[in-house]
Amino acid sequence: MKAMLVASLCTVALVGCSKSAAPDNQFVTYQCESDVSFDVAYLSNEKAVLRLPENEYQLTQVPAGSGTKYILDDGTSEMISSITLRTKGDDARLELGRVVYRNCQK
């Protein structure tokens, strides 16, 4: 499944990448049912940093019906964002292009 995560990143534009956008101690790890994990640092200004094996991505918070929703902070509209992270409590769902990782937990 980790190969699937890396392959799905090929479909995601690398806009929004950054190095060391947040200190390591700010990241929390989510483990998904598909045996994939990823790290997220939640920043105080409605921003987050998503850390995947190959890159880090700047995310920005957008309105959500329930829970919290972050999209790639690259200036594109919410409807065409290539990365979407939805969280509620300790649960998360990560969308990378057309690949969706469900039932991810801290």
N, CA, C and O atoms as CSV, one atom per row, in Angstrom:
chain,resi,resn,atom,element,x,y,z
A,1,MET,N,N,0.804,-1.197,0.000
A,1,MET,CA,C,0.000,0.000,0.000
A,1,MET,C,C,0.853,1.270,0.000
A,1,MET,O,O,0.434,2.303,-0.523
A,2,LYS,N,N,2.045,1.193,0.584
A,2,LYS,CA,C,2.904,2.377,0.572
A,2,LYS,C,C,3.301,2.733,-0.847
A,2,LYS,O,O,3.458,3.908,-1.178
A,3,ALA,N,N,3.466,1.714,-1.692
A,3,ALA,CA,C,3.772,1.987,-3.096
A,3,ALA,C,C,2.607,2.703,-3.752
A,3,ALA,O,O,2.799,3.557,-4.618
A,4,MET,N,N,1.394,2.350,-3.336
A,4,MET,CA,C,0.207,3.013,-3.877
A,4,MET,C,C,0.189,4.483,-3.472
A,4,MET,O,O,-0.189,5.345,-4.265
A,5,LEU,N,N,0.598,4.766,-2.238
A,5,LEU,CA,C,0.657,6.149,-1.773
A,5,LEU,C,C,1.653,6.939,-2.603
A,5,LEU,O,O,1.358,8.054,-3.035
A,6,VAL,N,N,2.823,6.372,-2.827
A,6,VAL,CA,C,3.837,7.060,-3.625
A,6,VAL,C,C,3.350,7.242,-5.053
A,6,VAL,O,O,3.548,8.302,-5.647
A,7,ALA,N,N,2.711,6.211,-5.612
A,7,ALA,CA,C,2.194,6.307,-6.976
A,7,ALA,C,C,1.117,7.371,-7.079
A,7,ALA,O,O,1.049,8.093,-8.073
A,8,SER,N,N,0.281,7.472,-6.068
A,8,SER,CA,C,-0.779,8.479,-6.118
A,8,SER,C,C,-0.209,9.887,-6.055
A,8,SER,O,O,-0.816,10.828,-6.566
A,9,LEU,N,N,0.946,10.035,-5.436
A,9,LEU,CA,C,1.575,11.351,-5.369
A,9,LEU,C,C,2.015,11.825,-6.741
A,9,LEU,O,O,2.137,13.028,-6.975
A,10,CYS,N,N,2.252,10.893,-7.647
A,10,CYS,CA,C,2.635,11.273,-9.004
A,10,CYS,C,C,1.515,12.029,-9.694
A,10,CYS,O,O,1.768,12.825,-10.598
A,11,THR,N,N,0.265,11.785,-9.272
A,11,THR,CA,C,-0.862,12.482,-9.879
A,11,THR,C,C,-1.127,13.816,-9.211
A,11,THR,O,O,-1.926,14.612,-9.703
A,12,VAL,N,N,-0.469,14.062,-8.106
A,12,VAL,CA,C,-0.684,15.293,-7.350
A,12,VAL,C,C,0.382,16.303,-7.746
A,12,VAL,O,O,1.571,15.984,-7.750
A,13,ALA,N,N,-0.031,17.502,-8.074
A,13,ALA,CA,C,0.933,18.565,-8.389
A,13,ALA,C,C,1.769,18.850,-7.154
A,13,ALA,O,O,1.262,18.804,-6.032
A,14,LEU,N,N,3.028,19.140,-7.352
A,14,LEU,CA,C,3.913,19.369,-6.232
A,14,LEU,C,C,3.905,20.813,-5.759
A,14,LEU,O,O,4.802,21.233,-5.027
A,15,VAL,N,N,2.916,21.563,-6.166
A,15,VAL,CA,C,2.765,22.930,-5.700
A,15,VAL,C,C,2.448,22.883,-4.217
A,15,VAL,O,O,1.655,22.049,-3.780
A,16,GLY,N,N,3.044,23.751,-3.451
A,16,GLY,CA,C,2.774,23.796,-2.028
A,16,GLY,C,C,3.791,23.026,-1.212
A,16,GLY,O,O,3.670,22.957,0.011
A,17,CYS,N,N,4.787,22.448,-1.853
A,17,CYS,CA,C,5.813,21.712,-1.131
A,17,CYS,C,C,6.674,22.677,-0.331
A,17,CYS,O,O,6.852,23.835,-0.707
A,18,SER,N,N,7.191,22.190,0.752
A,18,SER,CA,C,8.114,23.002,1.526
A,18,SER,C,C,9.000,22.085,2.342
A,18,SER,O,O,8.699,20.903,2.514
A,19,LYS,N,N,10.080,22.628,2.839
A,19,LYS,CA,C,10.976,21.885,3.712
A,19,LYS,C,C,10.872,22.476,5.107
A,19,LYS,O,O,10.857,23.696,5.269
A,20,SER,N,N,10.799,21.621,6.107
A,20,SER,CA,C,10.814,22.034,7.503
A,20,SER,C,C,9.823,23.149,7.796
A,20,SER,O,O,10.182,24.156,8.406
A,21,ALA,N,N,8.587,22.978,7.369
A,21,ALA,CA,C,7.564,23.993,7.591
A,21,ALA,C,C,7.096,24.022,9.040
A,21,ALA,O,O,6.519,25.014,9.485
A,22,ALA,N,N,7.338,22.950,9.776
A,22,ALA,CA,C,6.947,22.889,11.183
A,22,ALA,C,C,7.958,22.015,11.924
A,22,ALA,O,O,8.517,21.085,11.345
A,23,PRO,N,N,8.192,22.311,13.200
A,23,PRO,CA,C,9.112,21.479,13.985
A,23,PRO,C,C,8.592,20.042,14.100
A,23,PRO,O,O,7.383,19.817,14.134
A,24,ASP,N,N,9.493,19.092,14.157
A,24,ASP,CA,C,9.106,17.679,14.236
A,24,ASP,C,C,8.173,17.383,15.401
A,24,ASP,O,O,7.296,16.528,15.282
A,25,ASN,N,N,8.345,18.073,16.527
A,25,ASN,CA,C,7.521,17.766,17.695
A,25,ASN,C,C,6.078,18.249,17.562
A,25,ASN,O,O,5.263,17.966,18.440
A,26,GLN,N,N,5.740,18.964,16.498
A,26,GLN,CA,C,4.363,19.404,16.277
A,26,GLN,C,C,3.555,18.398,15.459
A,26,GLN,O,O,2.334,18.527,15.371
A,27,PHE,N,N,4.196,17.420,14.870
A,27,PHE,CA,C,3.509,16.475,13.994
A,27,PHE,C,C,2.837,15.362,14.787
A,27,PHE,O,O,3.385,14.863,15.770
A,28,VAL,N,N,1.646,14.984,14.345
A,28,VAL,CA,C,0.958,13.807,14.859
A,28,VAL,C,C,0.851,12.812,13.708
A,28,VAL,O,O,0.772,13.206,12.545
A,29,THR,N,N,0.848,11.537,14.034
A,29,THR,CA,C,0.800,10.491,13.016
A,29,THR,C,C,-0.586,9.878,12.962
A,29,THR,O,O,-1.177,9.557,13.993
A,30,TYR,N,N,-1.096,9.718,11.750
A,30,TYR,CA,C,-2.351,9.012,11.507
A,30,TYR,C,C,-2.028,7.685,10.836
A,30,TYR,O,O,-1.215,7.630,9.914
A,31,GLN,N,N,-2.667,6.618,11.301
A,31,GLN,CA,C,-2.525,5.287,10.708
A,31,GLN,C,C,-3.859,4.920,10.070
A,31,GLN,O,O,-4.895,4.937,10.734
A,32,CYS,N,N,-3.833,4.588,8.780
A,32,CYS,CA,C,-5.059,4.281,8.038
A,32,CYS,C,C,-5.272,2.777,7.947
A,32,CYS,O,O,-4.341,1.991,8.122
A,33,GLU,N,N,-6.520,2.387,7.669
A,33,GLU,CA,C,-6.856,0.971,7.579
A,33,GLU,C,C,-6.108,0.273,6.447
A,33,GLU,O,O,-5.953,-0.948,6.478
A,34,SER,N,N,-5.648,1.013,5.462
A,34,SER,CA,C,-4.932,0.432,4.325
A,34,SER,C,C,-3.434,0.290,4.607
A,34,SER,O,O,-2.647,0.110,3.678
A,35,ASP,N,N,-3.036,0.367,5.877
A,35,ASP,CA,C,-1.644,0.236,6.304
A,35,ASP,C,C,-0.763,1.375,5.792
A,35,ASP,O,O,0.444,1.204,5.623
A,36,VAL,N,N,-1.363,2.520,5.549
A,36,VAL,CA,C,-0.647,3.729,5.154
A,36,VAL,C,C,-0.683,4.677,6.342
A,36,VAL,O,O,-1.688,4.754,7.048
A,37,SER,N,N,0.402,5.394,6.563
A,37,SER,CA,C,0.408,6.406,7.614
A,37,SER,C,C,0.929,7.718,7.042
A,37,SER,O,O,1.646,7.743,6.041
A,38,PHE,N,N,0.551,8.799,7.701
A,38,PHE,CA,C,1.022,10.125,7.315
A,38,PHE,C,C,1.057,10.993,8.556
A,38,PHE,O,O,0.412,10.682,9.558
A,39,ASP,N,N,1.811,12.082,8.490
A,39,ASP,CA,C,1.968,12.997,9.620
A,39,ASP,C,C,1.373,14.353,9.279
A,39,ASP,O,O,1.432,14.803,8.134
A,40,VAL,N,N,0.799,14.998,10.292
A,40,VAL,CA,C,0.232,16.336,10.121
A,40,VAL,C,C,0.643,17.200,11.308
A,40,VAL,O,O,0.594,16.761,12.457
A,41,ALA,N,N,1.046,18.426,11.016
A,41,ALA,CA,C,1.285,19.432,12.050
A,41,ALA,C,C,0.203,20.486,11.895
A,41,ALA,O,O,0.034,21.064,10.821
A,42,TYR,N,N,-0.527,20.732,12.972
A,42,TYR,CA,C,-1.577,21.750,12.948
A,42,TYR,C,C,-1.002,23.045,13.495
A,42,TYR,O,O,-0.559,23.103,14.643
A,43,LEU,N,N,-1.010,24.073,12.675
A,43,LEU,CA,C,-0.448,25.362,13.049
A,43,LEU,C,C,-1.558,26.263,13.574
A,43,LEU,O,O,-2.737,25.986,13.352
A,44,SER,N,N,-1.202,27.317,14.254
A,44,SER,CA,C,-2.189,28.150,14.945
A,44,SER,C,C,-2.987,29.073,14.031
A,44,SER,O,O,-3.971,29.657,14.487
A,45,ASN,N,N,-2.621,29.228,12.797
A,45,ASN,CA,C,-3.278,30.195,11.916
A,45,ASN,C,C,-4.169,29.524,10.864
A,45,ASN,O,O,-4.201,29.950,9.709
A,46,GLU,N,N,-4.893,28.467,11.273
A,46,GLU,CA,C,-5.775,27.719,10.370
A,46,GLU,C,C,-5.010,27.099,9.206
A,46,GLU,O,O,-5.548,26.923,8.113
A,47,LYS,N,N,-3.770,26.777,9.458
A,47,LYS,CA,C,-2.916,26.118,8.470
A,47,LYS,C,C,-2.479,24.775,9.036
A,47,LYS,O,O,-2.538,24.541,10.243
A,48,ALA,N,N,-2.045,23.911,8.151
A,48,ALA,CA,C,-1.499,22.618,8.558
A,48,ALA,C,C,-0.406,22.234,7.574
A,48,ALA,O,O,-0.356,22.734,6.450
A,49,VAL,N,N,0.454,21.351,8.010
A,49,VAL,CA,C,1.499,20.813,7.150
A,49,VAL,C,C,1.292,19.304,7.089
A,49,VAL,O,O,1.284,18.626,8.116
A,50,LEU,N,N,1.125,18.789,5.884
A,50,LEU,CA,C,0.975,17.358,5.651
A,50,LEU,C,C,2.327,16.803,5.236
A,50,LEU,O,O,2.920,17.264,4.261
A,51,ARG,N,N,2.814,15.815,5.975
A,51,ARG,CA,C,4.108,15.204,5.654
A,51,ARG,C,C,3.861,13.796,5.114
A,51,ARG,O,O,3.312,12.929,5.794
A,52,LEU,N,N,4.285,13.605,3.873
A,52,LEU,CA,C,4.224,12.305,3.215
A,52,LEU,C,C,5.653,11.825,2.988
A,52,LEU,O,O,6.588,12.603,3.180
A,53,PRO,N,N,5.853,10.574,2.587
A,53,PRO,CA,C,7.226,10.072,2.447
A,53,PRO,C,C,8.126,10.920,1.547
A,53,PRO,O,O,9.326,11.022,1.805
A,54,GLU,N,N,7.575,11.523,0.509
A,54,GLU,CA,C,8.407,12.250,-0.446
A,54,GLU,C,C,8.427,13.767,-0.258
A,54,GLU,O,O,9.395,14.415,-0.655
A,55,ASN,N,N,7.382,14.347,0.336
A,55,ASN,CA,C,7.268,15.811,0.407
A,55,ASN,C,C,6.437,16.253,1.594
A,55,ASN,O,O,5.764,15.454,2.246
A,56,GLU,N,N,6.502,17.549,1.856
A,56,GLU,CA,C,5.595,18.204,2.792
A,56,GLU,C,C,4.737,19.165,1.997
A,56,GLU,O,O,5.206,19.786,1.043
A,57,TYR,N,N,3.465,19.288,2.395
A,57,TYR,CA,C,2.522,20.152,1.695
A,57,TYR,C,C,1.877,21.118,2.677
A,57,TYR,O,O,1.463,20.725,3.768
A,58,GLN,N,N,1.794,22.379,2.283
A,58,GLN,CA,C,1.100,23.391,3.064
A,58,GLN,C,C,-0.395,23.258,2.786
A,58,GLN,O,O,-0.816,23.246,1.629
A,59,LEU,N,N,-1.192,23.157,3.838
A,59,LEU,CA,C,-2.637,23.076,3.705
A,59,LEU,C,C,-3.264,24.274,4.395
A,59,LEU,O,O,-2.687,24.850,5.318
A,60,THR,N,N,-4.453,24.641,3.935
A,60,THR,CA,C,-5.197,25.726,4.561
A,60,THR,C,C,-6.598,25.238,4.901
A,60,THR,O,O,-7.187,24.446,4.165
A,61,GLN,N,N,-7.121,25.715,6.016
A,61,GLN,CA,C,-8.446,25.292,6.467
A,61,GLN,C,C,-9.534,26.000,5.666
A,61,GLN,O,O,-9.430,27.190,5.370
A,62,VAL,N,N,-10.579,25.247,5.320
A,62,VAL,CA,C,-11.740,25.788,4.616
A,62,VAL,C,C,-12.991,25.349,5.371
A,62,VAL,O,O,-12.936,24.404,6.157
A,63,PRO,N,N,-14.125,26.029,5.140
A,63,PRO,CA,C,-15.349,25.643,5.845
A,63,PRO,C,C,-15.720,24.180,5.595
A,63,PRO,O,O,-15.567,23.666,4.487
A,64,ALA,N,N,-16.212,23.523,6.651
A,64,ALA,CA,C,-16.635,22.122,6.561
A,64,ALA,C,C,-17.977,21.969,7.255
A,64,ALA,O,O,-18.274,22.682,8.214
A,65,GLY,N,N,-18.775,21.051,6.774
A,65,GLY,CA,C,-20.079,20.796,7.383
A,65,GLY,C,C,-19.941,20.194,8.765
A,65,GLY,O,O,-20.732,20.496,9.659
A,66,SER,N,N,-18.946,19.348,8.946
A,66,SER,CA,C,-18.706,18.698,10.225
A,66,SER,C,C,-17.214,18.411,10.328
A,66,SER,O,O,-16.600,17.973,9.355
A,67,GLY,N,N,-16.638,18.648,11.468
A,67,GLY,CA,C,-15.202,18.445,11.624
A,67,GLY,C,C,-14.415,19.581,10.997
A,67,GLY,O,O,-14.901,20.708,10.899
A,68,THR,N,N,-13.199,19.276,10.576
A,68,THR,CA,C,-12.301,20.270,9.994
A,68,THR,C,C,-11.828,19.777,8.638
A,68,THR,O,O,-11.577,18.587,8.447
A,69,LYS,N,N,-11.711,20.707,7.701
A,69,LYS,CA,C,-11.295,20.359,6.345
A,69,LYS,C,C,-10.140,21.260,5.932
A,69,LYS,O,O,-10.187,22.478,6.103
A,70,TYR,N,N,-9.097,20.633,5.381
A,70,TYR,CA,C,-7.935,21.349,4.871
A,70,TYR,C,C,-7.737,20.975,3.407
A,70,TYR,O,O,-7.961,19.832,3.010
A,71,ILE,N,N,-7.313,21.954,2.610
A,71,ILE,CA,C,-6.986,21.698,1.210
A,71,ILE,C,C,-5.585,22.234,0.925
A,71,ILE,O,O,-5.024,23.004,1.705
A,72,LEU,N,N,-5.042,21.811,-0.197
A,72,LEU,CA,C,-3.726,22.278,-0.611
A,72,LEU,C,C,-3.733,23.798,-0.723
A,72,LEU,O,O,-4.602,24.372,-1.378
A,73,ASP,N,N,-2.775,24.439,-0.092
A,73,ASP,CA,C,-2.696,25.902,-0.064
A,73,ASP,C,C,-1.868,26.384,-1.252
A,73,ASP,O,O,-0.744,26.860,-1.096
A,74,ASP,N,N,-2.456,26.248,-2.450
A,74,ASP,CA,C,-1.744,26.645,-3.666
A,74,ASP,C,C,-2.522,27.657,-4.498
A,74,ASP,O,O,-2.153,27.945,-5.637
A,75,GLY,N,N,-3.591,28.192,-3.935
A,75,GLY,CA,C,-4.362,29.206,-4.640
A,75,GLY,C,C,-5.459,28.663,-5.532
A,75,GLY,O,O,-6.219,29.440,-6.109
A,76,THR,N,N,-5.565,27.342,-5.661
A,76,THR,CA,C,-6.646,26.784,-6.476
A,76,THR,C,C,-7.928,26.744,-5.658
A,76,THR,O,O,-7.903,26.856,-4.432
A,77,SER,N,N,-9.032,26.584,-6.345
A,77,SER,CA,C,-10.310,26.546,-5.636
A,77,SER,C,C,-10.475,25.211,-4.919
A,77,SER,O,O,-9.821,24.222,-5.248
A,78,GLU,N,N,-11.354,25.211,-3.942
A,78,GLU,CA,C,-11.628,24.013,-3.156
A,78,GLU,C,C,-12.116,22.859,-4.034
A,78,GLU,O,O,-11.833,21.696,-3.748
A,79,MET,N,N,-12.835,23.177,-5.084
A,79,MET,CA,C,-13.414,22.149,-5.950
A,79,MET,C,C,-12.354,21.374,-6.730
A,79,MET,O,O,-12.590,20.224,-7.100
A,80,ILE,N,N,-11.199,21.973,-6.987
A,80,ILE,CA,C,-10.188,21.279,-7.791
A,80,ILE,C,C,-8.900,21.002,-7.017
A,80,ILE,O,O,-7.868,20.695,-7.614
A,81,SER,N,N,-8.959,21.108,-5.708
A,81,SER,CA,C,-7.767,20.850,-4.902
A,81,SER,C,C,-7.342,19.392,-5.047
A,81,SER,O,O,-8.173,18.486,-4.984
A,82,SER,N,N,-6.047,19.173,-5.241
A,82,SER,CA,C,-5.536,17.819,-5.427
A,82,SER,C,C,-5.283,17.090,-4.109
A,82,SER,O,O,-5.084,15.875,-4.101
A,83,ILE,N,N,-5.290,17.825,-2.998
A,83,ILE,CA,C,-5.118,17.218,-1.677
A,83,ILE,C,C,-6.198,17.759,-0.754
A,83,ILE,O,O,-6.384,18.971,-0.647
A,84,THR,N,N,-6.911,16.852,-0.086
A,84,THR,CA,C,-7.914,17.242,0.899
A,84,THR,C,C,-7.734,16.373,2.137
A,84,THR,O,O,-7.643,15.149,2.041
A,85,LEU,N,N,-7.685,17.013,3.292
A,85,LEU,CA,C,-7.594,16.314,4.570
A,85,LEU,C,C,-8.813,16.697,5.392
A,85,LEU,O,O,-9.063,17.879,5.630
A,86,ARG,N,N,-9.568,15.702,5.822
A,86,ARG,CA,C,-10.733,15.929,6.680
A,86,ARG,C,C,-10.455,15.264,8.024
A,86,ARG,O,O,-10.031,14.109,8.081
A,87,THR,N,N,-10.698,16.002,9.100
A,87,THR,CA,C,-10.481,15.448,10.431
A,87,THR,C,C,-11.689,15.720,11.314
A,87,THR,O,O,-12.398,16.712,11.145
A,88,LYS,N,N,-11.904,14.815,12.256
A,88,LYS,CA,C,-12.941,14.991,13.271
A,88,LYS,C,C,-12.501,14.169,14.474
A,88,LYS,O,O,-12.452,12.941,14.420
A,89,GLY,N,N,-12.183,14.864,15.558
A,89,GLY,CA,C,-11.636,14.167,16.717
A,89,GLY,C,C,-10.301,13.531,16.364
A,89,GLY,O,O,-9.404,14.198,15.849
A,90,ASP,N,N,-10.175,12.239,16.643
A,90,ASP,CA,C,-8.939,11.512,16.335
A,90,ASP,C,C,-8.970,10.833,14.974
A,90,ASP,O,O,-8.023,10.133,14.616
A,91,ASP,N,N,-10.030,11.025,14.215
A,91,ASP,CA,C,-10.196,10.371,12.914
A,91,ASP,C,C,-9.850,11.313,11.770
A,91,ASP,O,O,-10.029,12.527,11.873
A,92,ALA,N,N,-9.351,10.737,10.675
A,92,ALA,CA,C,-9.002,11.535,9.498
A,92,ALA,C,C,-9.285,10.746,8.228
A,92,ALA,O,O,-9.372,9.519,8.229
A,93,ARG,N,N,-9.423,11.496,7.155
A,93,ARG,CA,C,-9.582,10.944,5.804
A,93,ARG,C,C,-8.711,11.807,4.898
A,93,ARG,O,O,-8.834,13.032,4.903
A,94,LEU,N,N,-7.842,11.185,4.128
A,94,LEU,CA,C,-6.917,11.899,3.259
A,94,LEU,C,C,-7.219,11.554,1.814
A,94,LEU,O,O,-7.290,10.380,1.448
A,95,GLU,N,N,-7.399,12.587,0.990
A,95,GLU,CA,C,-7.645,12.411,-0.435
A,95,GLU,C,C,-6.452,12.982,-1.193
A,95,GLU,O,O,-6.142,14.169,-1.088
A,96,LEU,N,N,-5.789,12.120,-1.957
A,96,LEU,CA,C,-4.649,12.517,-2.793
A,96,LEU,C,C,-5.042,12.263,-4.234
A,96,LEU,O,O,-4.966,11.135,-4.721
A,97,GLY,N,N,-5.460,13.308,-4.906
A,97,GLY,CA,C,-5.980,13.111,-6.252
A,97,GLY,C,C,-7.219,12.238,-6.173
A,97,GLY,O,O,-8.187,12.591,-5.499
A,98,ARG,N,N,-7.197,11.107,-6.853
A,98,ARG,CA,C,-8.341,10.189,-6.847
A,98,ARG,C,C,-8.208,9.063,-5.831
A,98,ARG,O,O,-9.104,8.226,-5.713
A,99,VAL,N,N,-7.106,9.034,-5.102
A,99,VAL,CA,C,-6.890,7.993,-4.097
A,99,VAL,C,C,-7.356,8.518,-2.741
A,99,VAL,O,O,-6.994,9.621,-2.331
A,100,VAL,N,N,-8.168,7.707,-2.049
A,100,VAL,CA,C,-8.725,8.111,-0.760
A,100,VAL,C,C,-8.283,7.119,0.312
A,100,VAL,O,O,-8.436,5.909,0.151
A,101,TYR,N,N,-7.733,7.645,1.409
A,101,TYR,CA,C,-7.349,6.833,2.558
A,101,TYR,C,C,-8.349,7.113,3.667
A,101,TYR,O,O,-8.446,8.232,4.171
A,102,ARG,N,N,-9.096,6.070,4.041
A,102,ARG,CA,C,-10.182,6.196,5.013
A,102,ARG,C,C,-9.784,5.586,6.356
A,102,ARG,O,O,-8.799,4.859,6.477
A,103,ASN,N,N,-10.595,5.918,7.352
A,103,ASN,CA,C,-10.443,5.336,8.687
A,103,ASN,C,C,-9.018,5.465,9.210
A,103,ASN,O,O,-8.426,4.497,9.687
A,104,CYS,N,N,-8.487,6.658,9.114
A,104,CYS,CA,C,-7.156,6.950,9.645
A,104,CYS,C,C,-7.333,7.478,11.065
A,104,CYS,O,O,-8.197,8.318,11.315
A,105,GLN,N,N,-6.516,6.987,11.990
A,105,GLN,CA,C,-6.641,7.389,13.386
A,105,GLN,C,C,-5.294,7.780,13.968
A,105,GLN,O,O,-4.247,7.252,13.593
A,106,LYS,N,N,-5.361,8.744,14.917
A,106,LYS,CA,C,-4.148,9.172,15.636
A,106,LYS,C,C,-3.668,8.023,16.502
A,106,LYS,O,O,-2.661,8.153,17.197
